[in-house]
Amino acid sequence: METSILTTVFLPVALGIIMLGLGLSLTVADFTRVLTFPRAVLVGLVCQMVLLPGVCFAIAKLSGLSPELAVGLMLLAASPGGVTSNLYSHLAKGDVALNITLTAINSVLTVVTLPLIVNLSLEHFLGESRAIPLQFSKVAQVFVVVLGPVALGMVLNKKWPRVSERLTKPVKVLSALFLVLVVASTVFNERAVMGTYFRQVGVAVLAFNVASMLVGYFVPQLLRLSQQQAIAIGMEIGIHNGTLAIAIAYSPLMLNNSTMAIPPAVYSILMFFTAALFGYVVNALQRSSAVAPSTTASRS
């Protein structure tokens, strides 16, 4: 991929603004909340950081993706939950506080886990000679680009809450705009082969998306977590930060590979529709379960 203003200037700025927007909505309490309900947070983190990469790896292998597309899918699995998962969880009557806590903690842990998972994927799918070593410089780059703006947003929220409140809405609008522009630019740059790539990766991406939500919803219920917590975890690990994954794939400082950006780009388009359908279904299940006991009680 040729270096351009998009990859050298726009993507880092876009990523910084997106992560700043996340930081403006976070406080230290979001991290300490883990002490309030550690079991739900632990289940959510295990689903997202252990089970999900394993499921993604199996899908990448079984679907016969090309090595670069497989790495792109693994990059997506390693990315934290998207900020919009909080909104979808709210609409689906999930535990939004749990969403915020998972997003906050996972954003920090991603600094270590994302380079680790991506480098293992590069080594497995592309061969050892193509793997990027897990060097301190790479970790530092992710730290500066991802965690730096989050920390700045949290400081603004703590020290100058009024300024933070005024910035929140325009930064969210900019984040949404950047999401559209980054996805659109990825699709435009790859327009000649986008149809081919969608045929190659579309089924795998959809399978991964659906699997993410099912794992996030049913595993917590099997472990006796509440319905609200299960909805929150399902949304959290079903809505990935596709913009972050695209930026890392595209950036010359990191992977510098436009093909690896294709799975996150396709996922970023599909996930909003599947998340809406998921929210509708779980709401319908909640309503039916609420009606059943009342009907039984009235008959008795």
FENWO-V526719 format. One record per backbone hydrogen bond with DSSP energy under -0.5 kcal/mol. NH is the residue of the N-H (numbers start at 1). CO is the residue of the C=O. E is the energy in kcal/mol with one decimal. If there is no record, write none. Layout:
nh=NH co=CO e=E
nh=NH co=CO e=E
This chain:
nh=8 co=4 e=-2.4
nh=9 co=5 e=-2.2
nh=10 co=5 e=-2.2
nh=11 co=6 e=-2.5
nh=13 co=9 e=-2.0
nh=14 co=10 e=-3.2
nh=15 co=11 e=-2.9
nh=16 co=12 e=-2.3
nh=17 co=13 e=-2.4
nh=18 co=14 e=-2.4
nh=19 co=15 e=-2.4
nh=20 co=16 e=-2.1
nh=21 co=17 e=-2.4
nh=22 co=18 e=-1.5
nh=23 co=19 e=-2.2
nh=24 co=20 e=-2.2
nh=25 co=21 e=-0.7
nh=25 co=22 e=-1.0
nh=26 co=23 e=-1.5
nh=30 co=27 e=-1.2
nh=31 co=27 e=-0.6
nh=31 co=28 e=-1.1
nh=32 co=28 e=-2.2
nh=33 co=29 e=-1.5
nh=34 co=31 e=-1.2
nh=35 co=32 e=-2.1
nh=36 co=33 e=-1.6
nh=37 co=33 e=-1.5
nh=41 co=37 e=-1.6
nh=42 co=38 e=-2.7
nh=43 co=39 e=-2.6
nh=44 co=40 e=-2.3
nh=45 co=41 e=-2.6
nh=46 co=42 e=-2.5
nh=47 co=43 e=-2.4
nh=48 co=44 e=-2.2
nh=49 co=45 e=-3.1
nh=50 co=46 e=-1.9
nh=51 co=46 e=-2.2
nh=52 co=47 e=-2.0
nh=54 co=50 e=-1.3
nh=55 co=51 e=-2.5
nh=56 co=52 e=-2.9
nh=57 co=53 e=-2.4
nh=58 co=54 e=-2.0
nh=59 co=55 e=-2.2
nh=60 co=56 e=-2.7
nh=61 co=57 e=-2.2
nh=62 co=58 e=-2.8
nh=63 co=59 e=-2.4
nh=64 co=61 e=-0.9
nh=65 co=60 e=-1.4
nh=70 co=66 e=-2.6
nh=71 co=67 e=-2.3
nh=72 co=68 e=-2.1
nh=73 co=69 e=-2.0
nh=74 co=70 e=-2.2
nh=75 co=71 e=-2.6
nh=76 co=72 e=-1.6
nh=77 co=73 e=-1.9
nh=78 co=74 e=-1.8
nh=79 co=75 e=-0.8
nh=79 co=76 e=-0.8
nh=82 co=239 e=-4.3
nh=85 co=82 e=-1.7
nh=86 co=83 e=-1.7
nh=87 co=83 e=-0.5
nh=88 co=84 e=-2.4
nh=89 co=85 e=-2.5
nh=90 co=86 e=-2.0
nh=91 co=87 e=-2.3
nh=92 co=88 e=-1.9
nh=93 co=90 e=-1.3
nh=94 co=89 e=-3.7
nh=95 co=228 e=-1.9
nh=96 co=94 e=-1.3
nh=99 co=95 e=-1.6
nh=100 co=96 e=-2.6
nh=101 co=97 e=-2.2
nh=102 co=98 e=-2.7
nh=103 co=99 e=-2.8
nh=104 co=100 e=-2.4
nh=105 co=101 e=-2.7
nh=106 co=102 e=-2.8
nh=107 co=103 e=-1.9
nh=108 co=104 e=-1.2
nh=109 co=105 e=-2.5
nh=110 co=106 e=-2.1
nh=111 co=108 e=-1.3
nh=112 co=109 e=-1.6
nh=113 co=109 e=-2.6
nh=114 co=110 e=-2.1
nh=115 co=110 e=-0.6
nh=116 co=112 e=-1.5
nh=117 co=113 e=-2.8
nh=118 co=114 e=-2.6
nh=119 co=115 e=-2.4
nh=120 co=116 e=-2.1
nh=121 co=117 e=-2.1
nh=122 co=118 e=-2.7
nh=123 co=119 e=-2.2
nh=124 co=120 e=-2.2
nh=125 co=121 e=-2.9
nh=126 co=122 e=-2.0
nh=127 co=123 e=-0.8
nh=130 co=127 e=-1.6
nh=131 co=127 e=-0.7
nh=131 co=128 e=-0.9
nh=133 co=131 e=-0.6
nh=135 co=133 e=-2.3
nh=139 co=135 e=-1.9
nh=140 co=136 e=-2.9
nh=141 co=137 e=-2.1
nh=142 co=138 e=-2.2
nh=143 co=139 e=-2.6
nh=144 co=140 e=-2.8
nh=145 co=141 e=-2.6
nh=146 co=142 e=-2.8
nh=147 co=142 e=-0.7
nh=147 co=143 e=-0.9
nh=148 co=143 e=-1.8
nh=150 co=146 e=-0.9
nh=151 co=147 e=-2.7
nh=152 co=148 e=-2.3
nh=153 co=149 e=-2.5
nh=154 co=150 e=-2.2
nh=155 co=151 e=-2.2
nh=156 co=152 e=-2.4
nh=157 co=153 e=-2.3
nh=158 co=154 e=-1.8
nh=159 co=155 e=-3.3
nh=160 co=156 e=-1.9
nh=164 co=160 e=-2.5
nh=165 co=161 e=-2.6
nh=166 co=162 e=-2.2
nh=167 co=163 e=-2.0
nh=168 co=164 e=-1.8
nh=169 co=165 e=-0.7
nh=170 co=166 e=-0.7
nh=171 co=167 e=-2.5
nh=172 co=168 e=-2.3
nh=173 co=169 e=-2.3
nh=174 co=170 e=-2.6
nh=175 co=171 e=-2.6
nh=176 co=172 e=-2.5
nh=177 co=173 e=-2.5
nh=178 co=174 e=-3.0
nh=179 co=175 e=-2.3
nh=180 co=176 e=-2.1
nh=181 co=177 e=-2.7
nh=182 co=178 e=-3.2
nh=183 co=179 e=-2.3
nh=184 co=180 e=-2.9
nh=185 co=181 e=-2.8
nh=186 co=182 e=-2.1
nh=187 co=183 e=-2.5
nh=188 co=184 e=-2.8
nh=189 co=185 e=-2.7
nh=190 co=186 e=-1.4
nh=191 co=188 e=-1.5
nh=193 co=190 e=-1.3
nh=194 co=190 e=-1.0
nh=195 co=191 e=-0.5
nh=197 co=193 e=-2.9
nh=198 co=194 e=-3.0
nh=199 co=195 e=-2.0
nh=200 co=196 e=-2.0
nh=201 co=197 e=-3.5
nh=202 co=198 e=-2.4
nh=205 co=201 e=-3.0
nh=206 co=202 e=-2.6
nh=207 co=203 e=-2.6
nh=208 co=204 e=-2.4
nh=209 co=205 e=-2.5
nh=210 co=206 e=-2.7
nh=211 co=207 e=-2.6
nh=212 co=208 e=-2.4
nh=213 co=209 e=-1.8
nh=214 co=210 e=-2.4
nh=215 co=211 e=-2.8
nh=216 co=212 e=-2.5
nh=217 co=213 e=-1.6
nh=218 co=214 e=-2.9
nh=219 co=215 e=-1.6
nh=221 co=217 e=-0.9
nh=222 co=218 e=-2.4
nh=223 co=219 e=-1.5
nh=224 co=221 e=-1.6
nh=225 co=220 e=-2.8
nh=230 co=226 e=-2.2
nh=231 co=227 e=-2.3
nh=232 co=228 e=-2.2
nh=233 co=229 e=-2.4
nh=234 co=230 e=-2.4
nh=235 co=231 e=-2.4
nh=236 co=232 e=-2.5
nh=237 co=233 e=-2.3
nh=238 co=234 e=-0.9
nh=239 co=235 e=-1.9
nh=240 co=238 e=-0.8
nh=241 co=80 e=-2.6
nh=242 co=240 e=-2.0
nh=245 co=241 e=-1.8
nh=246 co=242 e=-2.8
nh=247 co=243 e=-2.7
nh=248 co=244 e=-2.3
nh=249 co=245 e=-2.2
nh=250 co=246 e=-2.7
nh=251 co=247 e=-2.6
nh=254 co=251 e=-1.5
nh=255 co=248 e=-2.0
nh=256 co=248 e=-0.6
nh=256 co=251 e=-1.6
nh=257 co=249 e=-3.6
nh=261 co=258 e=-0.8
nh=262 co=259 e=-1.5
nh=264 co=260 e=-0.6
nh=265 co=261 e=-2.0
nh=266 co=262 e=-2.7
nh=267 co=263 e=-2.7
nh=268 co=264 e=-2.6
nh=269 co=265 e=-1.0
nh=269 co=266 e=-0.5
nh=270 co=266 e=-2.2
nh=271 co=267 e=-3.0
nh=273 co=269 e=-0.5
nh=273 co=270 e=-0.9
nh=274 co=270 e=-2.2
nh=275 co=271 e=-2.6
nh=276 co=272 e=-1.4
nh=277 co=273 e=-2.1
nh=278 co=274 e=-2.8
nh=279 co=275 e=-2.6
nh=280 co=276 e=-2.0
nh=281 co=277 e=-2.4
nh=282 co=278 e=-2.5
nh=283 co=279 e=-1.9
nh=284 co=280 e=-2.2
nh=285 co=281 e=-2.3
nh=286 co=282 e=-2.2
nh=287 co=283 e=-2.5
nh=288 co=284 e=-2.4
nh=289 co=285 e=-2.3
nh=290 co=286 e=-1.8
nh=291 co=287 e=-1.9
nh=292 co=288 e=-2.1
nh=293 co=289 e=-1.0
nh=294 co=290 e=-1.0
nh=295 co=291 e=-2.4
nh=296 co=292 e=-2.1
nh=297 co=293 e=-2.6
nh=298 co=294 e=-2.1
nh=299 co=295 e=-1.7
nh=300 co=296 e=-1.7
